[in-house]
Amino acid sequence: MRILYFADIRFPLERANGIQTMETCHALAERGHTVHLVVKPDTHSPARDPFEFYGLPAARALVIERANAPKGAGILARVGYMSFVFGRAFGKARADAIITRDLGVAAALLKMPASMRAPVVYESHGYAPNVAAALPHLVATATPASAAKLKRLAVREEAVWRSADGYVTITGALANELERRFGPRHKLAVVPDGMRPPTAPAAPPLDGSAPVAGYAGHLYAWKGVDLLLQAIAAVPDVRGLIVGGHSAEPDLARVKTLAETLQITERVTFTGLVAPSAVPAHLAHATMLVLPNPASAISTHFTSPLKLFEYMAAGRPIIASDLPAIREVLRDGENALLVEAGRADAIARAIRTLAGDPQLAGRLARTAATDATAYTWSRRAERLESLLKEVVPAA
């Protein structure tokens, strides 16, 4: 199958969006499909090789095309990218299917008659008005997103829900929320994110060293890293490892300031931004891994964090917030310890439990690692392929 994947992002991108996009396209190519990933140019000089950046082998069936669009995130860059999208979607080299996570791209393509375009599959990672309210920089130029912007996003979301040839959500909770708002639809698939299977067994934690509670990912307030730092402060014999955070953004400075205020700076290591391919090596230094999301709307129903699946594959016990989207994958006392969301004291108790019970920690880690095999990128591509076969004639 010939697939066009549109992603209006600079590329390679160190954020979860870039990682998930590349891994998904690479896995589809590995399954025999020809995938053309259409992105914006890299802003780094010299430009980086995406396969090397993400630690993936080159795949001849995955072609990365860079749109001839102005750099940046302004209106000119968006118009330039959309012009390229229409040129590719309606040019001579027609695809069998189009996939995008970009609501605006999906809405624009779906306004064209079905006879003029390939089937469009939209992948939703959250109800757009909620995402814009929580993370305005991702979908809106204004901060905070205006009421008019949120209304336009709601109208656009409903239009895409009703007209997309195929629709993907990353959690069942999100699918339920959209069905509650807009009614049922056919050709809907829940396709969680994935992980890359480890190439070697997880190394055991160092004997005699202080327990290390680790976290990997972005440091937005809604991710809950502040809660993890408060929990570490309450457990004096535990160290912290925070992998991620961009020095050019305020979140890294915010959590470092909090660590200073809590007087735990000497017990917490902040790596800053690391290449996606380097994350597993950093996670190996932790004795337990924490997913401390608070009970915000975006966390409760929509999140399918990449780090959840990376944690499961890492061979370490997991502490996670007890939220509906998380419970789709994790089970308390079986493959993780689930704690009340938004409670630093609950995280601290779970840290003490795992630090004091190596047998429990080992059992949780082993079960999670076994369960992780159902969430590889290859399995994700297989699930997407099943939906594509429904929407592409004679596929």
C-alpha positions as CSV (number, residue, x, y, z in Angstrom):
1,M,0.0,0.0,0.0
2,R,1.2,3.5,-0.8
3,I,0.7,5.8,2.2
4,L,1.1,9.5,2.6
5,Y,1.7,10.7,6.1
6,F,1.4,14.4,6.8
7,A,3.1,15.9,9.9
8,D,3.5,19.7,10.1
9,I,6.5,19.5,12.4
10,R,10.2,20.3,12.0
11,F,12.0,17.0,11.6
12,P,13.6,15.2,13.3
13,L,11.7,16.5,16.3
14,E,12.8,15.4,19.8
15,R,9.2,15.6,21.2
16,A,6.9,12.6,21.6
17,N,5.0,13.8,18.4
18,G,8.2,13.3,16.3
19,I,9.2,10.0,18.0
20,Q,5.7,8.5,17.5
21,T,5.4,9.7,14.0
22,M,8.8,8.3,12.9
23,E,8.3,5.0,14.8
24,T,4.8,4.5,13.3
25,C,5.9,5.3,9.7
26,H,9.0,3.1,10.1
27,A,7.0,0.2,11.4
28,L,4.5,0.5,8.5
29,A,7.4,0.5,6.0
30,E,8.8,-2.6,7.7
31,R,5.5,-4.3,7.1
32,G,5.9,-3.8,3.3
33,H,4.1,-0.5,2.7
34,T,5.7,2.4,0.9
35,V,5.4,5.4,3.2
36,H,6.1,9.0,2.2
37,L,6.4,11.1,5.4
38,V,5.9,14.8,4.6
39,V,7.4,17.1,7.2
40,K,9.1,20.5,7.6
41,P,12.8,21.0,7.2
42,D,15.2,20.5,10.1
43,T,16.0,23.7,11.8
44,H,19.4,22.4,12.9
45,S,22.6,23.1,10.9
46,P,23.8,20.8,9.7
47,A,20.6,18.9,9.2
48,R,20.3,15.7,11.2
49,D,19.6,12.2,9.7
50,P,16.2,11.2,11.1
51,F,17.1,7.4,11.1
52,E,20.3,8.1,13.1
53,F,18.5,10.6,15.4
54,Y,15.8,8.1,16.4
55,G,18.2,5.1,16.4
56,L,16.4,3.3,13.6
57,P,17.9,1.3,10.7
58,A,17.4,2.9,7.3
59,A,14.3,1.7,5.5
60,R,14.1,2.1,1.7
61,A,10.3,2.0,1.8
62,L,10.2,5.0,4.1
63,V,10.8,8.2,2.2
64,I,11.1,11.5,4.1
65,E,10.0,14.5,2.1
66,R,10.6,18.0,3.4
67,A,8.0,20.6,2.4
68,N,9.3,23.7,0.7
69,A,7.8,26.0,3.4
70,P,9.2,28.9,5.4
71,K,10.8,28.0,8.7
72,G,9.1,28.7,12.0
73,A,5.5,28.3,13.3
74,G,3.8,31.4,11.9
75,I,1.0,31.8,9.4
76,L,3.4,31.9,6.4
77,A,5.0,28.6,7.4
78,R,1.5,27.0,7.8
79,V,0.3,28.3,4.5
80,G,3.5,27.0,2.8
81,Y,3.1,23.6,4.4
82,M,-0.6,23.3,3.4
83,S,0.3,24.3,-0.2
84,F,2.8,21.4,-0.3
85,V,0.2,19.1,1.2
86,F,-2.3,19.8,-1.5
87,G,0.3,19.4,-4.2
88,R,1.3,16.0,-2.8
89,A,-2.3,14.8,-2.1
90,F,-3.7,15.8,-5.5
91,G,-0.5,15.4,-7.7
92,K,0.2,12.7,-10.2
93,A,1.8,10.3,-7.6
94,R,-1.4,9.5,-5.8
95,A,-1.4,7.5,-2.6
96,D,-3.7,4.7,-1.6
97,A,-4.3,6.3,1.8
98,I,-3.4,9.4,3.7
99,I,-2.7,9.4,7.5
100,T,-2.3,12.5,9.6
101,R,-2.4,13.6,13.3
102,D,-3.0,17.2,12.2
103,L,-6.7,18.2,12.6
104,G,-6.3,21.2,10.2
105,V,-4.7,19.0,7.4
106,A,-7.5,16.4,7.8
107,A,-10.3,19.0,7.7
108,A,-8.9,20.6,4.6
109,L,-8.4,17.4,2.7
110,L,-11.8,16.1,3.7
111,K,-13.5,19.1,2.2
112,M,-12.5,17.8,-1.2
113,P,-14.8,15.2,-2.9
114,A,-13.8,11.6,-2.1
115,S,-13.5,10.9,-5.8
116,M,-10.6,13.4,-6.0
117,R,-8.5,12.2,-3.1
118,A,-7.2,9.1,-1.3
119,P,-9.0,7.9,1.8
120,V,-8.1,10.0,4.8
121,V,-7.4,8.5,8.2
122,Y,-7.2,10.9,11.1
123,E,-5.4,10.0,14.3
124,S,-6.6,11.9,17.4
125,H,-4.5,12.3,20.5
126,G,-7.1,14.4,22.3
127,Y,-10.3,16.4,22.0
128,A,-8.8,19.5,20.3
129,P,-10.4,22.2,22.4
130,N,-9.2,20.5,25.6
131,V,-5.7,20.1,24.2
132,A,-5.7,23.8,23.1
133,A,-6.8,24.9,26.6
134,A,-4.1,22.8,28.3
135,L,-1.4,23.2,25.7
136,P,-2.1,26.3,23.6
137,H,1.3,26.3,22.0
138,L,0.5,23.0,20.2
139,V,-2.7,24.0,18.4
140,A,-3.1,27.8,18.8
141,T,-1.0,30.9,18.2
142,A,-2.6,32.8,21.1
143,T,-1.8,32.0,24.7
144,P,-4.3,31.2,26.2
145,A,-6.4,30.0,23.3
146,S,-9.3,32.3,22.7
147,A,-13.0,31.2,23.1
148,A,-13.4,31.7,19.4
149,K,-10.4,29.5,18.7
150,L,-11.8,26.7,20.9
151,K,-15.2,26.9,19.2
152,R,-13.6,26.6,15.8
153,L,-11.6,23.6,16.9
154,A,-14.8,21.9,18.3
155,V,-16.6,22.5,15.0
156,R,-13.6,21.2,13.0
157,E,-13.2,18.1,15.3
158,E,-16.9,17.2,14.8
159,A,-16.6,17.7,11.0
160,V,-13.5,15.4,10.8
161,W,-15.2,12.8,13.1
162,R,-18.2,12.6,10.7
163,S,-16.3,12.7,7.4
164,A,-13.0,11.0,7.9
165,D,-12.7,7.7,6.0
166,G,-11.0,6.2,9.1
167,Y,-10.5,7.4,12.6
168,V,-7.9,6.4,15.1
169,T,-7.7,7.3,18.8
170,I,-4.8,6.4,21.1
171,T,-7.0,5.4,24.1
172,G,-10.4,3.9,24.5
173,A,-11.3,6.7,26.9
174,L,-10.8,9.2,24.1
175,A,-12.9,7.2,21.7
176,N,-15.7,7.1,24.3
177,E,-15.5,10.8,24.9
178,L,-15.7,11.6,21.2
179,E,-18.7,9.2,20.8
180,R,-20.4,10.9,23.7
181,R,-20.0,14.3,22.0
182,F,-20.6,13.4,18.4
183,G,-22.3,10.0,18.3
184,P,-21.1,6.6,17.1
185,R,-19.1,6.2,13.9
186,H,-17.9,3.3,11.8
187,K,-14.2,2.5,10.9
188,L,-13.0,3.7,14.3
189,A,-9.9,2.0,15.8
190,V,-8.3,2.4,19.2
191,V,-4.6,2.1,18.5
192,P,-2.3,2.7,21.5
193,D,1.2,4.0,21.2
194,G,4.1,1.6,21.3
195,M,7.7,0.9,22.3
196,R,10.8,-0.6,20.8
197,P,11.6,-4.0,22.3
198,P,14.9,-4.0,24.2
199,T,17.9,-5.6,22.5
200,A,19.2,-7.1,25.7
201,P,17.8,-8.0,29.1
202,A,17.5,-5.2,31.6
203,A,20.6,-4.8,33.8
204,P,19.8,-5.3,37.5
205,P,20.0,-2.2,39.7
206,L,23.4,-1.7,41.5
207,D,23.5,-3.5,44.8
208,G,24.0,-1.3,47.8
209,S,23.2,2.0,46.0
210,A,20.4,4.3,47.0
211,P,17.0,3.6,45.3
212,V,16.5,5.9,42.3
213,A,13.0,7.0,41.2
214,G,13.2,7.9,37.5
215,Y,11.1,9.9,35.1
216,A,11.5,10.4,31.3
217,G,9.7,12.8,29.2
218,H,8.6,16.4,29.0
219,L,8.3,18.6,32.0
220,Y,5.0,20.4,31.4
221,A,3.1,21.1,34.6
222,W,0.4,18.6,33.6
223,K,2.9,15.8,33.4
224,G,3.2,15.9,37.2
225,V,7.0,16.1,37.7
226,D,6.5,18.6,40.4
227,L,4.6,15.9,42.4
228,L,7.4,13.5,41.9
229,L,9.9,15.9,43.3
230,Q,7.7,16.6,46.3
231,A,7.5,12.8,46.8
232,I,11.3,12.4,46.6
233,A,11.7,15.2,49.2
234,A,9.5,13.1,51.6
235,V,11.7,10.0,51.2
236,P,15.2,11.1,52.3
237,D,17.0,7.9,51.3
238,V,15.8,8.0,47.7
239,R,17.4,9.7,44.7
240,G,15.7,11.1,41.7
241,L,16.5,11.0,37.9
242,I,14.7,13.3,35.6
243,V,15.4,12.6,31.9
244,G,14.2,15.3,29.5
245,G,13.5,19.0,29.4
246,H,14.6,21.6,26.9
247,S,16.9,24.3,28.2
248,A,15.2,26.9,25.9
249,E,11.8,26.3,27.6
250,P,10.7,27.4,31.1
251,D,9.7,24.0,32.4
252,L,13.2,22.7,33.1
253,A,14.0,25.9,35.0
254,R,10.8,25.6,36.9
255,V,11.4,22.0,38.2
256,K,15.0,22.8,39.0
257,T,13.9,25.8,41.1
258,L,11.4,23.5,42.8
259,A,14.2,21.0,43.6
260,E,16.2,23.9,45.2
261,T,13.2,25.0,47.2
262,L,12.7,21.5,48.4
263,Q,16.4,21.2,49.2
264,I,16.9,18.1,47.2
265,T,19.2,19.4,44.5
266,E,22.0,17.1,45.5
267,R,19.7,14.1,45.3
268,V,18.2,14.7,41.9
269,T,19.9,14.4,38.5
270,F,18.5,16.4,35.6
271,T,19.9,15.2,32.3
272,G,18.2,17.8,30.2
273,L,17.2,17.0,26.6
274,V,18.6,13.7,25.3
275,A,18.2,12.0,21.9
276,P,15.3,9.5,21.9
277,S,17.7,6.6,21.1
278,A,19.6,7.4,24.4
279,V,16.6,7.3,26.7
280,P,16.7,3.5,27.5
281,A,20.3,3.8,28.7
282,H,19.3,6.5,31.1
283,L,16.3,4.6,32.4
284,A,18.6,1.7,33.2
285,H,20.1,3.8,36.0
286,A,16.7,3.9,37.8
287,T,15.4,1.3,40.3
288,M,11.8,2.3,39.7
289,L,10.0,4.5,37.1
290,V,7.2,7.0,37.9
291,L,4.3,8.3,35.8
292,P,3.0,11.0,38.1
293,N,0.2,12.6,35.9
294,P,-2.3,14.7,37.9
295,A,-6.0,14.3,37.4
296,S,-6.3,16.9,34.6
297,A,-8.7,16.4,31.7
298,I,-5.9,15.7,29.2
299,S,-4.3,13.1,31.6
300,T,-7.5,11.5,32.7
301,H,-8.9,10.5,29.4
302,F,-6.5,11.2,26.6
303,T,-2.9,10.5,27.5
304,S,-1.1,7.5,26.1
305,P,2.4,8.5,27.0
306,L,5.3,7.0,25.1
307,K,7.1,6.7,28.4
308,L,4.5,4.3,29.8
309,F,5.4,1.7,27.2
310,E,9.1,2.5,27.4
311,Y,8.9,2.0,31.2
312,M,7.2,-1.4,30.7
313,A,10.0,-2.5,28.4
314,A,12.7,-1.2,30.7
315,G,12.5,-4.0,33.3
316,R,11.8,-1.7,36.2
317,P,8.8,-1.5,38.5
318,I,6.3,1.3,37.7
319,I,4.4,3.7,39.9
320,A,1.6,5.5,38.0
321,S,-1.4,7.7,38.6
322,D,-4.7,5.8,38.8
323,L,-6.4,7.3,35.8
324,P,-8.8,5.8,33.2
325,A,-6.4,6.1,30.3
326,I,-3.6,4.6,32.4
327,R,-5.8,1.7,33.6
328,E,-6.3,0.6,29.9
329,V,-2.7,-0.7,30.1
330,L,-1.6,-1.0,33.8
331,R,-3.2,-3.0,36.6
332,D,-2.6,-2.2,40.2
333,G,-0.6,-4.8,42.0
334,E,0.0,-6.9,38.8
335,N,2.2,-4.9,36.5
336,A,2.4,-1.6,38.4
337,L,1.5,0.3,41.6
338,L,-1.3,2.7,40.9
339,V,-1.7,5.7,43.2
340,E,-4.2,8.4,43.7
341,A,-3.6,11.1,41.0
342,G,-2.3,14.4,42.2
343,R,-1.1,13.2,45.6
344,A,2.7,13.5,46.2
345,D,2.2,11.6,49.5
346,A,0.7,8.6,47.6
347,I,3.7,8.6,45.3
348,A,6.1,8.7,48.3
349,R,4.3,5.7,49.9
350,A,4.6,3.7,46.7
351,I,8.3,4.6,46.5
352,R,8.9,3.4,50.0
353,T,6.9,0.2,49.2
354,L,9.0,-0.7,46.2
355,A,12.3,0.3,47.9
356,G,11.5,-2.0,50.8
357,D,10.1,-5.0,48.9
358,P,12.5,-6.2,46.2
359,Q,10.3,-9.3,45.5
360,L,7.3,-7.2,44.8
361,A,9.4,-4.8,42.7
362,G,10.8,-7.7,40.6
363,R,7.4,-9.3,40.1
364,L,5.8,-6.1,38.9
365,A,8.7,-5.4,36.6
366,R,8.7,-8.9,35.0
367,T,4.9,-8.8,34.4
368,A,5.1,-5.3,32.8
369,A,7.9,-6.4,30.5
370,T,5.9,-9.4,29.4
371,D,2.8,-7.2,28.8
372,A,4.9,-4.7,26.9
373,T,5.2,-7.2,24.0
374,A,1.6,-6.4,23.0
375,Y,2.6,-2.8,22.5
376,T,5.5,-2.9,20.1
377,W,5.5,-0.4,17.1
378,S,5.1,-3.4,14.9
379,R,1.9,-4.3,16.6
380,R,0.8,-0.7,16.3
381,A,1.4,-0.8,12.6
382,E,-0.5,-4.1,12.3
383,R,-3.5,-2.5,14.0
384,L,-3.3,0.5,11.7
385,E,-3.0,-1.8,8.7
386,S,-6.3,-3.5,9.7
387,L,-8.1,-0.2,9.6
388,L,-6.5,0.8,6.3
389,K,-7.8,-2.4,4.8
390,E,-11.3,-1.3,5.7
391,V,-11.0,2.1,4.2
392,V,-8.9,1.5,1.1
393,P,-10.9,-0.2,-1.8
394,A,-9.5,-3.6,-2.7
395,A,-6.6,-3.2,-0.3
